[in-house]
Structures are given as structure tokens and as C-alpha cells.
């Protein structure tokens, strides 16, 4: 019972991390394109 919940939580954390990183990359690229860097 513990293992599936543990794996699910890890998958959820990976998804959150991926979304956060991809969002940060998009924001950085937008700032660069706006400022002409």
C-alpha cells in the first residue's frame, strides 16, 4: 500500500518540477526577446 502512494508522489513532484522549470525557461526567453538580448 505504501509503495504505489510513494511512487505517485514522486511522479507528481517530477511533473511539478518540470512545469516549474519549463515555465521559468519560457519567462527567461520572453524577457530576453523583449530586451533584445
C-alpha positions as CSV (number, residue, x, y, z in Angstrom):
1,X,0.0,0.0,0.0
2,X,2.8,2.4,0.8
3,X,4.8,1.9,-2.4
4,X,2.2,3.0,-5.0
5,X,1.5,6.1,-3.0
6,X,5.2,6.8,-2.7
7,X,5.7,6.4,-6.5
8,X,2.7,8.5,-7.2
9,X,4.0,11.3,-5.0
10,X,7.4,11.1,-6.8
11,X,5.7,11.3,-10.2
12,X,3.7,14.3,-9.0
13,X,6.8,16.1,-7.8
14,X,8.6,15.4,-11.1
15,X,5.6,16.9,-13.0
16,X,5.6,19.9,-10.8
17,X,9.3,20.4,-11.2
18,X,9.1,20.0,-15.0
19,X,6.3,22.6,-15.2
20,X,8.2,25.0,-13.0
21,X,11.4,24.6,-15.0
22,X,9.7,24.9,-18.3
23,X,7.7,27.9,-17.1
24,X,10.9,29.6,-15.9
25,X,12.6,28.9,-19.2
26,X,9.7,30.5,-21.1
27,X,9.8,33.6,-18.8
28,X,13.5,33.9,-19.3
29,X,13.2,33.6,-23.1
30,X,10.4,36.1,-23.2
31,X,12.5,38.6,-21.2
32,X,15.5,38.1,-23.4
33,X,13.4,38.6,-26.6
34,X,11.8,41.7,-25.2
35,X,15.1,43.3,-24.1
36,X,16.9,42.2,-27.3
37,X,19.4,40.0,-25.5
